[in-house]
Amino acid sequence: MDIKPSRVATVVGDTEIDHAIATLVLAFGTDPVARWMYGDPHHYLMHIPELFRALGTSSFEAGAAERTVDGLGVALWLPPGIHGDDEPLEAVIAESMVREKQAEVAAVFEQTEHYRPTEPHWYLSLIGVEALHRNKGCGAALLHHRLCQCDREHLPAYLWSSNPLNTSLYERHGFEIVGTIRVGSSPSIFPMLRPAHRSVGTSPWLPVRGGRDHPRDARRTGSQYPERPAVSRGVSHAGIWQDHL
């Protein structure tokens, strides 16, 4: 397989935002959580673009949405101190789901907040790669680009993974699973935290043979992460899905 390094750019302007939403819609067509929410294909294609646009608004406005230069991969981040607006998201959910599913989705989102750091951090809201171009380094390039900024700023990063196929990639970039969430009929969801670096020049992930990486602290006795950290005051919808990369 011919894999070339992907360059990363900021999503700017309505045309690029529309393209980013379209990429995410294609990326999440087989995502366990997205398809739990919208199992019917017609409902998925009708409502998931609106949902992603509602989730991404604050990221687009903050200039924190990124794409590979070819547009095949997209990552929506929330910078420290930036929180999304719940109202558009709640409106989409209320209009597109039956009441029982709405309650389960709300409970899932609420539980993800229990693991969110209370200190300033970068929050990965959505990341996905168009289905025909996975396993070519797009997801890794998007992660690496923003995590380098986290390291320069000595800030942690947080996400919750909706797809267990992606956890090894996140672990290779220094994230660690800090819990498991499952509510009612929902699939399992995995909150993951990447700690801030302790000093300039250190990294929580190290190269090992075969070109793979592993978290420096992954096997440390007595993890620094509490089982259920204090709840952040940020909105509950911010970090949601990361699909096949």
DADA-V862014 format. One record per residue. RES is the residue in one small letter. SS is DSSP state (H for helix, E for strand, C for the rest). PSI is psi in degrees with one decimal (* if undefined). Layout:
RES:SS:PSI + RES:SS:PSI
//
This chain:
m:C:130.8 + d:C:108.5 + i:C:121.4 + k:C:144.3 + p:C:136.9 + s:C:136.4 + r:C:155.8 + v:E:140.4 + a:E:159.8 + t:E:139.7 + v:C:120.0 + v:C:131.8 + g:H:159.1 + d:H:-39.1 + t:H:-44.3 + e:H:-33.4 + i:H:-44.8 + d:H:-41.7 + h:H:-41.8 + a:H:-43.0 + i:H:-43.4 + a:H:-41.1 + t:H:-44.2 + l:H:-38.0 + v:H:-44.5 + l:H:-37.2 + a:H:-32.6 + f:C:14.6 + g:C:-23.9 + t:C:15.7 + d:C:133.1 + p:H:-42.2 + v:H:-43.5 + a:H:-41.4 + r:H:-19.5 + w:H:-40.9 + m:H:-40.7 + y:C:81.3 + g:C:-31.6 + d:C:127.3 + p:H:-39.4 + h:H:-43.2 + h:H:-39.0 + y:H:-52.3 + l:H:-25.7 + m:H:-40.1 + h:H:-28.2 + i:H:-33.7 + p:H:-40.2 + e:H:-41.4 + l:H:-45.5 + f:H:-36.4 + r:H:-40.0 + a:H:-40.8 + l:H:-33.2 + g:H:-7.7 + t:H:-49.9 + s:H:-35.4 + s:H:-44.9 + f:H:-44.6 + e:H:-32.1 + a:H:-3.7 + g:C:26.7 + a:C:6.6 + a:E:132.2 + e:E:156.5 + r:E:157.0 + t:E:154.2 + v:C:-24.5 + d:C:-3.9 + g:C:6.8 + l:C:-16.4 + g:E:143.5 + v:E:138.6 + a:E:126.0 + l:E:117.2 + w:E:154.6 + l:E:123.2 + p:C:167.2 + p:C:133.8 + g:C:-5.0 + i:C:126.8 + h:C:146.6 + g:C:170.9 + d:C:119.4 + d:H:-29.6 + e:H:-47.6 + p:H:-39.0 + l:H:-47.0 + e:H:-35.7 + a:H:-43.7 + v:H:-46.6 + i:H:-43.1 + a:H:-34.0 + e:H:-15.5 + s:H:-3.7 + m:C:151.0 + v:C:159.1 + r:H:-40.3 + e:H:-40.9 + k:H:-36.4 + q:H:-42.9 + a:H:-41.0 + e:H:-41.3 + v:H:-43.6 + a:H:-39.4 + a:H:-37.7 + v:H:-49.4 + f:H:-41.0 + e:H:-41.9 + q:H:-31.5 + t:H:-28.4 + e:H:-23.0 + h:C:-21.5 + y:C:-2.6 + r:C:136.8 + p:C:147.4 + t:C:-22.5 + e:C:165.2 + p:C:139.4 + h:E:162.7 + w:E:138.0 + y:E:116.0 + l:E:110.3 + s:E:-50.7 + l:E:140.2 + i:E:132.8 + g:E:155.4 + v:E:136.0 + e:C:136.7 + a:H:-35.0 + l:H:-5.1 + h:H:27.8 + r:C:163.7 + n:C:30.3 + k:C:11.2 + g:C:1.2 + c:H:-47.1 + g:H:-42.3 + a:H:-39.2 + a:H:-42.3 + l:H:-43.1 + l:H:-49.4 + h:H:-41.1 + h:H:-47.4 + r:H:-35.5 + l:H:-26.7 + c:H:-38.4 + q:H:-42.1 + c:H:-42.1 + d:H:-40.0 + r:H:-35.2 + e:H:-3.5 + h:C:49.5 + l:C:147.7 + p:E:167.3 + a:E:147.2 + y:E:144.6 + l:E:167.5 + w:E:129.4 + s:E:125.9 + s:C:-4.4 + n:C:113.4 + p:H:-17.0 + l:H:-19.1 + n:H:-8.5 + t:H:-34.2 + s:H:-35.5 + l:H:-45.3 + y:H:-38.7 + e:H:-37.2 + r:H:-18.0 + h:C:16.2 + g:C:-1.6 + f:C:153.3 + e:E:135.0 + i:E:129.9 + v:C:4.1 + g:C:178.0 + t:C:134.7 + i:E:132.0 + r:C:126.1 + v:C:122.2 + g:C:-120.7 + s:C:5.0 + s:C:152.3 + p:C:167.7 + s:C:142.2 + i:E:143.2 + f:E:101.5 + p:E:137.7 + m:E:139.4 + l:E:137.1 + r:E:118.2 + p:C:157.2 + a:C:146.0 + h:C:145.5 + r:C:-29.5 + s:C:164.8 + v:C:133.2 + g:C:-10.1 + t:C:158.0 + s:C:139.6 + p:C:1.1 + w:E:142.6 + l:E:143.0 + p:E:142.4 + v:C:176.8 + r:H:145.6 + g:H:3.6 + g:H:6.7 + r:C:163.7 + d:E:159.7 + h:E:150.8 + p:E:135.8 + r:C:-37.3 + d:C:5.3 + a:C:-32.8 + r:C:11.5 + r:C:135.8 + t:C:133.5 + g:C:72.7 + s:C:147.8 + q:C:-7.8 + y:C:125.4 + p:C:157.8 + e:C:-41.9 + r:C:90.0 + p:C:166.8 + a:C:146.7 + v:C:131.7 + s:C:158.8 + r:C:3.8 + g:C:169.8 + v:C:154.4 + s:C:-14.4 + h:C:-3.5 + a:C:-52.3 + g:C:123.0 + i:C:-65.5 + w:E:149.2 + q:E:111.8 + d:C:-176.5 + h:C:131.2 + l:C:*
//
